[in-house]
Amino acid sequence: MEVLRLYGPDLKFAKVAQHGLVSGATLPSGKKIPPKTSLGEWYIFGDSAVRVPEKNPFAKS
């Protein structure tokens, strides 16, 4: 999983947007979150934006 740490005004946003989908969003600081791709979508977890894969990479086939 890829992680983008958030700082400054984005931390306040993260506090109210927990588990929110933010793919393609522009944060309060002006930082742009990458759009959804085949690698997954971006969500807010704690003080970070995290790319979550569409398919669980740990699931047994």
OpenMM code with the backbone's topology and positions (N, CA, C; nanometers):
from openmm import Vec3, app, unit

residues = "MET GLU VAL LEU ARG LEU TYR GLY PRO ASP LEU LYS PHE ALA LYS VAL ALA GLN HIS GLY LEU VAL SER GLY ALA THR LEU PRO SER GLY LYS LYS ILE PRO PRO LYS THR SER LEU GLY GLU TRP TYR ILE PHE GLY ASP SER ALA VAL ARG VAL PRO GLU LYS ASN PRO PHE ALA LYS SER".split()
positions = [
    Vec3(0.0833, -0.1184, 0.0000),
    Vec3(0.0000, 0.0000, 0.0000),
    Vec3(0.0876, 0.1245, 0.0000),
    Vec3(0.0413, 0.2234, -0.0672),
    Vec3(0.1119, 0.3509, -0.0741),
    Vec3(0.0476, 0.4469, 0.0262),
    Vec3(0.1305, 0.5269, 0.0933),
    Vec3(0.0817, 0.6179, 0.1973),
    Vec3(0.1340, 0.7585, 0.1730),
    Vec3(0.0443, 0.8580, 0.1842),
    Vec3(0.0830, 0.9988, 0.1776),
    Vec3(0.0540, 1.0609, 0.3144),
    Vec3(0.1592, 1.1056, 0.3835),
    Vec3(0.1401, 1.1714, 0.5141),
    Vec3(0.0795, 1.3087, 0.4921),
    Vec3(-0.0102, 1.3475, 0.5818),
    Vec3(-0.0763, 1.4772, 0.5718),
    Vec3(-0.0243, 1.5701, 0.6803),
    Vec3(-0.0158, 1.6989, 0.6481),
    Vec3(0.0373, 1.7995, 0.7406),
    Vec3(-0.0495, 1.9240, 0.7382),
    Vec3(-0.0313, 2.0118, 0.8361),
    Vec3(-0.0965, 2.1426, 0.8393),
    Vec3(-0.2483, 2.1338, 0.8326),
    Vec3(-0.3099, 2.2149, 0.7444),
    Vec3(-0.4564, 2.2196, 0.7383),
    Vec3(-0.5185, 2.0860, 0.6950),
    Vec3(-0.4394, 2.0018, 0.6310),
    Vec3(-0.4918, 1.8720, 0.5877),
    Vec3(-0.5190, 1.7795, 0.7058),
    Vec3(-0.4523, 1.8027, 0.8193),
    Vec3(-0.4770, 1.7204, 0.9382),
    Vec3(-0.6169, 1.7437, 0.9935),
    Vec3(-0.6634, 1.8683, 0.9918),
    Vec3(-0.8004, 1.8966, 1.0374),
    Vec3(-0.9009, 1.8277, 0.9458),
    Vec3(-0.8749, 1.8340, 0.8161),
    Vec3(-0.9610, 1.7661, 0.7192),
    Vec3(-0.9625, 1.6160, 0.7479),
    Vec3(-0.8454, 1.5582, 0.7707),
    Vec3(-0.8348, 1.4145, 0.7952),
    Vec3(-0.9136, 1.3733, 0.9191),
    Vec3(-0.9171, 1.4595, 1.0175),
    Vec3(-0.9873, 1.4280, 1.1426),
    Vec3(-1.1367, 1.4049, 1.1194),
    Vec3(-1.1966, 1.4813, 1.0282),
    Vec3(-1.3397, 1.4660, 1.0013),
    Vec3(-1.3690, 1.3731, 0.8836),
    Vec3(-1.2663, 1.3364, 0.8085),
    Vec3(-1.2866, 1.2541, 0.6886),
    Vec3(-1.2375, 1.1110, 0.7061),
    Vec3(-1.2264, 1.0634, 0.8290),
    Vec3(-1.1755, 0.9288, 0.8524),
    Vec3(-1.2502, 0.8243, 0.7693),
    Vec3(-1.1744, 0.7420, 0.7015),
    Vec3(-1.2215, 0.6324, 0.6158),
    Vec3(-1.2931, 0.6848, 0.4916),
    Vec3(-1.2818, 0.8142, 0.4667),
    Vec3(-1.3455, 0.8736, 0.3494),
    Vec3(-1.2666, 0.8497, 0.2223),
    Vec3(-1.3365, 0.8295, 0.1140),
    Vec3(-1.2764, 0.8114, -0.0179),
    Vec3(-1.2317, 0.9482, -0.0693),
    Vec3(-1.1039, 0.9619, -0.1025),
    Vec3(-1.0504, 1.0909, -0.1476),
    Vec3(-0.9755, 1.0831, -0.2805),
    Vec3(-0.9921, 0.9752, -0.3547),
    Vec3(-0.9257, 0.9625, -0.4850),
    Vec3(-0.9592, 1.0819, -0.5734),
    Vec3(-0.8577, 1.1487, -0.6263),
    Vec3(-0.8766, 1.2618, -0.7154),
    Vec3(-0.9112, 1.3932, -0.6473),
    Vec3(-0.9140, 1.3947, -0.5147),
    Vec3(-0.9521, 1.5155, -0.4408),
    Vec3(-0.8354, 1.6137, -0.4270),
    Vec3(-0.8706, 1.7410, -0.4067),
    Vec3(-0.7729, 1.8433, -0.3723),
    Vec3(-0.7944, 1.8765, -0.2257),
    Vec3(-0.6914, 1.8621, -0.1444),
    Vec3(-0.7010, 1.8858, -0.0001),
    Vec3(-0.6952, 2.0355, 0.0295),
    Vec3(-0.7301, 2.0760, 0.1538),
    Vec3(-0.7294, 2.2184, 0.1892),
    Vec3(-0.5969, 2.2896, 0.1611),
    Vec3(-0.4849, 2.2192, 0.1702),
    Vec3(-0.3541, 2.2796, 0.1449),
    Vec3(-0.3275, 2.3007, -0.0045),
    Vec3(-0.4119, 2.2411, -0.0885),
    Vec3(-0.3898, 2.2464, -0.2324),
    Vec3(-0.3260, 2.1191, -0.2859),
    Vec3(-0.2828, 2.0311, -0.1958),
    Vec3(-0.2234, 1.9033, -0.2364),
    Vec3(-0.3290, 1.8192, -0.3068),
    Vec3(-0.2901, 1.7597, -0.4202),
    Vec3(-0.3831, 1.6777, -0.4967),
    Vec3(-0.3559, 1.5298, -0.4702),
    Vec3(-0.4634, 1.4581, -0.4404),
    Vec3(-0.4541, 1.3134, -0.4218),
    Vec3(-0.4704, 1.2498, -0.5593),
    Vec3(-0.3876, 1.1516, -0.5922),
    Vec3(-0.3989, 1.0881, -0.7241),
    Vec3(-0.5382, 1.0275, -0.7459),
    Vec3(-0.5810, 1.0174, -0.8710),
    Vec3(-0.7120, 0.9569, -0.9004),
    Vec3(-0.7094, 0.8057, -0.8821),
    Vec3(-0.8281, 0.7460, -0.8844),
    Vec3(-0.8407, 0.6007, -0.8788),
    Vec3(-0.7716, 0.5409, -1.0008),
    Vec3(-0.7011, 0.4305, -0.9779),
    Vec3(-0.6367, 0.3576, -1.0875),
    Vec3(-0.6603, 0.2088, -1.0661),
    Vec3(-0.6028, 0.1293, -1.1521),
    Vec3(-0.6144, -0.0160, -1.1355),
    Vec3(-0.5414, -0.0634, -1.0099),
    Vec3(-0.4555, 0.0236, -0.9547),
    Vec3(-0.3830, -0.0111, -0.8319),
    Vec3(-0.4685, 0.0092, -0.7073),
    Vec3(-0.5785, 0.0836, -0.7186),
    Vec3(-0.6676, 0.1029, -0.6054),
    Vec3(-0.7166, 0.2453, -0.5905),
    Vec3(-0.7868, 0.2702, -0.4793),
    Vec3(-0.8428, 0.4011, -0.4481),
    Vec3(-0.7799, 0.4546, -0.3203),
    Vec3(-0.7877, 0.5871, -0.3023),
    Vec3(-0.7276, 0.6536, -0.1873),
    Vec3(-0.8325, 0.6828, -0.0800),
    Vec3(-0.7991, 0.6500, 0.0454),
    Vec3(-0.8857, 0.6742, 0.1609),
    Vec3(-0.8052, 0.7436, 0.2697),
    Vec3(-0.8752, 0.8119, 0.3598),
    Vec3(-0.8107, 0.8742, 0.4754),
    Vec3(-0.8121, 0.7764, 0.5916),
    Vec3(-0.6950, 0.7507, 0.6477),
    Vec3(-0.6793, 0.6687, 0.7678),
    Vec3(-0.5823, 0.7413, 0.8592),
    Vec3(-0.6286, 0.7800, 0.9777),
    Vec3(-0.5423, 0.8531, 1.0705),
    Vec3(-0.4997, 0.9852, 1.0099),
    Vec3(-0.3690, 1.0095, 1.0055),
    Vec3(-0.3169, 1.1345, 0.9496),
    Vec3(-0.2536, 1.1127, 0.8122),
    Vec3(-0.3087, 1.0163, 0.7388),
    Vec3(-0.2531, 0.9823, 0.6078),
    Vec3(-0.3621, 0.9510, 0.5064),
    Vec3(-0.3267, 0.9669, 0.3798),
    Vec3(-0.4088, 0.9162, 0.2702),
    Vec3(-0.3419, 0.7859, 0.2274),
    Vec3(-0.4205, 0.6803, 0.2163),
    Vec3(-0.3663, 0.5473, 0.1886),
    Vec3(-0.4336, 0.4897, 0.0641),
    Vec3(-0.3509, 0.4387, -0.0286),
    Vec3(-0.4065, 0.3723, -0.1466),
    Vec3(-0.4408, 0.2293, -0.1073),
    Vec3(-0.5685, 0.1947, -0.1206),
    Vec3(-0.6162, 0.0612, -0.0849),
    Vec3(-0.6414, -0.0154, -0.2144),
    Vec3(-0.5763, -0.1309, -0.2288),
    Vec3(-0.5946, -0.2094, -0.3513),
    Vec3(-0.7394, -0.2554, -0.3668),
    Vec3(-0.7869, -0.2618, -0.4924),
    Vec3(-0.9224, -0.3104, -0.5170),
    Vec3(-0.9354, -0.4565, -0.4773),
    Vec3(-0.8297, -0.5328, -0.5026),
    Vec3(-0.8304, -0.6738, -0.4662),
    Vec3(-0.7363, -0.6927, -0.3481),
    Vec3(-0.7821, -0.7631, -0.2477),
    Vec3(-0.7006, -0.7885, -0.1294),
    Vec3(-0.5755, -0.8689, -0.1682),
    Vec3(-0.4566, -0.8098, -0.1547),
    Vec3(-0.3346, -0.8814, -0.1952),
    Vec3(-0.2985, -0.9951, -0.1015),
    Vec3(-0.3658, -1.0026, 0.0147),
    Vec3(-0.3349, -1.1059, 0.1121),
    Vec3(-0.4350, -1.2207, 0.1095),
    Vec3(-0.5395, -1.2094, 0.0277),
    Vec3(-0.6418, -1.3136, 0.0200),
    Vec3(-0.5859, -1.4362, -0.0508),
    Vec3(-0.6252, -1.5520, -0.0027),
    Vec3(-0.5829, -1.6763, -0.0658),
    Vec3(-0.6728, -1.7032, -0.1857),
    Vec3(-0.6128, -1.7417, -0.2952),
    Vec3(-0.6901, -1.7652, -0.4182),
    Vec3(-0.7542, -1.9009, -0.4175),
] * unit.nanometer
topology = app.Topology()
chain = topology.addChain("A")
for resn in residues:
    res = topology.addResidue(resn, chain)
    for name in ("N", "CA", "C"):
        topology.addAtom(name, app.Element.getBySymbol(name[0]), res)
